[in-house]
Amino acid sequence: MTIKKNVYENTVHQFNKAADIMKLDADVRKILSCSTNEITVNFPAIMDDGQVRIFTSYRVQHNNALGPYKGGIRYHPRVDINEVRALATWMTWKTAITDIPFGGAKGGIKIDPSEYSISELERITRRYTFALGSNIGPEYDIPAPDVNTNPQIMAWILDTYLSMMPPQERQRCYHVVTGKPVELGGSIGRNKATGQGTVFIIERWAKDHDFDLNSCTYFVQGFGNVGSWAARLMKLHSSKLLAVEDATGAIFNQDGIDPDDLYAYAIKHRGISDYPKAKMIDHKSFMSTTADIFIPAALENQINADTAPLLDVKLVAEGANGPTDTDGDTILQEKGINLLPDVLCNAGGVVVSYFEWLQNKRSEFWDLDEVDSKLRRIMNNSYARVLDAVDAYHVDWRTAACIVALSRLEKVYKGRGIFP
């Protein structure tokens, strides 16, 4: 079995490859090659039995040349500083590619949330927010949901942060976090935004390749927020879902799986295992599924030297962050499989987070048609920028996406100069 690479090594490789090809300014390269701030906090929280546990958490602020730091918070036992560094760097690239006024950040707590009660998770979340203190803020660093976090957790972060503000300032701070419940200032369409953005990019790719989504087959890895929404939105094209994998196992049905029915089952049973309308298969069989499109929407490094040779698809659309390592990238290119990279494909989440942030600042509320139409326009424009870079530099899509991001950041730094 091949040892999976440190996910940050993949990020550094992607950065250096793009910087070399575009001949990135040497001084700008030094700045962008590292994070601005890296915060590690070990904080206590009281459990239901009265015992105190210590939790390790991180917040990495990679770059804010384009605007406030922006990035999700994940709760997962595999969270470490290198993972958070990588995710923060990719967020810097996403916001630059989509041309929205944010920088890149990411955070996380090293925790398996399934091992804790709701009341314990609330106390852990509130204490994490308190520990971060002024390291987050509505015009400085704006968290959002990520793996194993949701609108409820964002609501706890919001309430804790507001409680730390002077009373006269609280109503002006609701945009400290995005991905909130709609009733607390969240945006319509935010919950499906990452999956929706992924499908918008797939639609644009299909149009460019004269590919009919109405008769295509696909399979999805990960059936949380991103994977389930991508599957349900692909259903609107009458595309056929053949296989799904999550942390509980993998399932397959040659005649197709109804994403809405599977989602209802997964919510009730906390996973897709033993879904009665499909058969259980192993991981290798899942990755070997013959289909038109594969949407990885789970964790990092899933497409690697071991699994990339198994793929039998026309397109990989990366709904997850960093699902393909450098070996996997090389193999996909050798196999002639098209790839829509994460920093383009899954950027819908941060785009609609930007919409939520704007609505909160302006005391506005947009309907779903407005959110979706604005999201489609931004995703299509981002796709066009990356396609132009593919043609201009004769590179793969991931490298082209990185070049688009670095080019925008380079212009900002050259225009502003380096203080003093």
N, C-alpha and C positions, 0 to 999 in steps of 0.2 A: 504494500500500500504506500502510495506517495505521501510524504508529509506535506500538509497544507502550509502554504506560506503565511507569514505574518501579513495581515491585510494592509498594514501601512507600507510594507515593502512594495505591494502592487501600486499603491498611490505614488510612491516615490519614482517607481519605474515609469508610470504613465506621465508624470510631470517632466522627468528628464528627457524622455523621448520627444514629447511635444516641444519642450524648450529648445532642444538641439535643432529640431527641424525648422522651427520658425525663427531661430536665432534670437531668442528672447534677450533683451537688454541684461547685461551681467549684473548690474546693481539691483534691478527689479527681481531678477532671479534669486538673488540672495534673500530678499525680503519675503518672497512668496514660498521659499523652500522650508519655512518653519512657521510655527504658530506664534501669534502675538502674545497670548496668555494661555497658560495651562494650570487649571485649578484642581487640586486634589483635596477632598475634605473627608475626614473620618468623623462621623457624627453618631451620637447615641439616639436610640428610640426605645420607648417602653412597650413591651409586648403585653398581650392580654393577661398573661399569668403574673404580671408585675416585674418580670425580669427585664434587664436592660441589655440590648444588643448593639454592637457597633457595626456600622455599615460604611463601606468605602464607595465614594462617589467622585465623579469627574465633571468638569465643564471645560472644554477646550474652545477658545476663541481664536480662530485661525486668522481672519483678516476682516477689516471693516473699512477698507478704502472706498467701497461703493455705498456704504450705509451701515446701519446698526447690525451687530452680529445676529444671525438667525439660524436656528437649528433645533432639532427635536431632542427629547430626553427618552432614553430607553431603559427598561428594567429587565436585566437578563444576567444569569450567572456567569456568562462569558465576557461581560463588559470589562475592558481593561484600557489603559491609557493609549496603546497603539491603535486599537479599534476606534476609539473616540477621536484621535488625531486624524485618522483616515477619513472618518465621516465628516468631520469639520472642514477638512480640505475640500472634499467633494462638494460640500454645501457652498463654499466660496465659488467653485466653478459653476454650479447650477444657477446661482443668482446672476452671475456674469453672463452666462449663455442666454438666459431668459430676459436679460436686460431689465431687472427689477432692482430697486435701490436698497439692497441688503448685502451684508457680508456673510461669512460662514462661521458657524459654531456647531457644537454638539455636546450632549451631556448624557450621563447615565449613572445608574446605581448598580453595583454588583449584587444582584438579588434574583432569586426565583420567586416571582410574585404568587405563584400557585401554592407556596408553602405558608402564606400569611393570610389572616382574616382581612375583611374589608376595613375594620377599625384599625388594625395594625398598619395596613397600607396607607391609610389616611395619616396616621401619626408619622410614619416614615416619610411620606411626601411632604408634609408640612415642615418637618424638621430639616429635610434636605433644602427646602426653599429658604428657611431661616438661615441655614448654614451658608448658602450662597450669598445672601444679603444683597449688597449693592453691586454684586457682580452680574446681576440681571437688572433689567429696567426697560420701560416701554420705548425709550429712544436710544437704548444702549445694547441690550442683548435680550432677544425675545424667544423664549422656549416654545415648543410645540410637541404634539404626540409623536411617538416613534414605536418601536417594538415593545409590546406589552404595556403601553400606556394609552390613555384614551381621554375623551372629553371630561370624565369625572375627575381624573387625576389633574387635568389642566384647571378644573374648577377649584380644587384644593390649593393648587399653586397660586391661582389668582387671589383667592380669599386670604391666604397667608400673607402674600405680598402687600395687598391693600391694607391689611391690619398693621403692617409695619410702617405705613405712610402717615403723615399728618392728616387729620380729617379733611382739611380743605383741599388736599391733593388727590384724594382717592378716586373721585369721579374722572380724573384726567389720566388714570393709569390702567384703564381696562385693557389697553392694547399691550400690556406687559407679556401676555401669553396668547397664542392663537390655538385653534383647535378646541375652543371652549364649547360647551353646550350652547345651542342657539339662544336659549332663554337668558344666557349670561353674556350675550354679545358675540356669540359665535356666528360664523357665516353659513348660510344655506350652501350646500354643495361641498363643504370642507371635508366631510367624512369620506366622500367618494373621490376626492380630488386627485389623489395619486393614481388610483386605478383609472379614473377618467382621462387623466393626462396621458397615461400609457396607451390607452385605446385610441385617443386622438392621434398620437404619433404612429401607431400601427395603421390607422386609416390613411394617413398621409403617405406612408411607405407603400401601402397597397395601391393607392392611386398612381404613384410614380412607377410601379412595377406592373401595372395593369393586372393586378391580382384580385380575384373575387373573394371577398370575405364571406359572402353568403353561402359558399359551398366548402369553406375551409375547415380543417380540424386543428385542434390545439390542446395543449395540456399545461397545467399550472402547478408550480411548486410553491407551497405556502398558501394557506387559505385563511389568513387573518384579514385585516382591513384591505390591504392592497390586492392580494390574490383573489379574494372573494368578489370584490367590486369589479376587477378586471374581467373575471369570468362572467359575472352577471351582465356586464355591459357588452361583452362579445356576443352574448346570447341574443342581443337585439339585432345582430347581423345574421342570425340563424346559423352562426358558426357552431361546430360540434365539439363539446368538451369530452375528451377521451379518458383522461387520467388526472388525478390530483394527489399530491403528497403534502402532508404536514407532519408535525412532531409526533403524531400518534400512529403514522403509517402511510401507506400508499394504496390507492384503489384504481381500478380500470374497468371500463365498459366499452367495448367496440361499438355498441349501438348509441353511445352517448350518455352523458350524465347531466341532469338538470341542475345548473348552478344554484338556482333559487331553492330548490328542494334540498340540495346538499348543504347550503348555508343554514337553513332552518335546523337540519339534523346536527350540524357541527355546533351550533349555539347551544342546543339542548344537551348534547353529549360531550361537549368540550373537546371536539375533534372529529375527524372523519372516519376513524377506525370503526370497522364492522358496519359501515353504511350498507344497508340491505340491498340496494339496487346496483351494486358493483362488487367485483371480487377484489380481495386483498392481493397485492403483489409486493415483491421486494424492491429495494431501492434501485438495483441494477436494471430490473425489468422496467421500472418507471422511467429511468433515464433513457432507456432504449426504445421508448414509445415512438412509433412512426407517425408523424403528424406534420402539418404545415408550419405551425408556430409553437414555440415553447416560451412561456412566460415565467421566469424564475422570480418569485416574490417572497423568498424566505431570507436566510442569512447569507453571509459572505462566503466566497470561495467554494461554491457548490459546483461550478463548472471548472474542472481542473484536469490535470494530466490523466487521471483515472476515468473521469466521467465524460469529458468532451468527446473522446472517440466513440462513445455510445450514441450520441445524438444523431437522429435521423430526421432533420427538419430543414425548412427553407429559411426560417427567421428565428432569431432569439431576441425577444424584447424584454429588457431588464427592468422589471418592476421593483426589484430589491436593490439595495446599495451594495456594490462590489460583489455580485454573485459569480463573476468570472475572474480567475487569477491570470497571471501572465502566461502560464503554460496553456491554459484553456483558450485564451485569446489567439495564441499562435495556431492551435489545432483547429479552431473554428475557421480561421482565415484559410488554412490549408485545405479544409473540407469545402470551402466555398459557401459557408453558411453566413447569411446576412446577419448583422448585429446592430441593434439600436441600443446605445450605451446608457447606463443608469443616469448619468448626469444630464442627459437629454430626456430620456424616456420617462423617468419617474419624477420629473421636476414639477408636475402638477400640484403636488402637495404644498411646496413652498410658494408657488404662484398664488394659490387660493388663500394661503396664510397671509400673503401680502394684501389680498383683497380684504380679508377680515381686519387686518391692522388698519387699513385705510378707512373702512367703514366705522371702526371704533373712533378713530381720530376725528372723523367728520360728523359723527353722530348720525350715520346713515344706515340703511338696511336695504341690500340689493336682493332682488328675487332670483330664482334659480336660472331663468333664461339669461339674465344679465351676467351672472357669474360664469355660466357655461360658455356663453358667446365670447366673453373676454378671455377665458382660459383657452378656448380653441384658437383664437387669434394669436395669443402669445406663444402657444405650443407650435403652431404652424410657422410663425416667424422664426422661432428658435431652430426648428427643423431646417428651414431654408438657410440660416446662417451656417449650420454645420455642413449641409450639403455643399454650399459654396466653398467651404474650407477643404472638404474632400476633393473637390475638383481643382482647387488652386494649388494644393500641396501634394496631391496624389497619395493620400494616406488613408488608413482605415478610419471608420467612423468614431471610434473612441479617441484616437489621437486628434482627429479634426475637432471634436467637441472641446477637448482640452486646449487646443490652439485658439479657438474662438474665445474661451474664457481668459486665457493668458493675454491675448491681444487687447481685450478690453481693459484689463487691469494695468497692462503696460502703458496704455494711453493715459490712464488716470494718474499714474505715478509720474510719468514724464511731464504731464501738465501741471501737477501740483508741486513737484520737486520734493526733495528730502530735507526736512527740517533738522538742524539749522542750516 
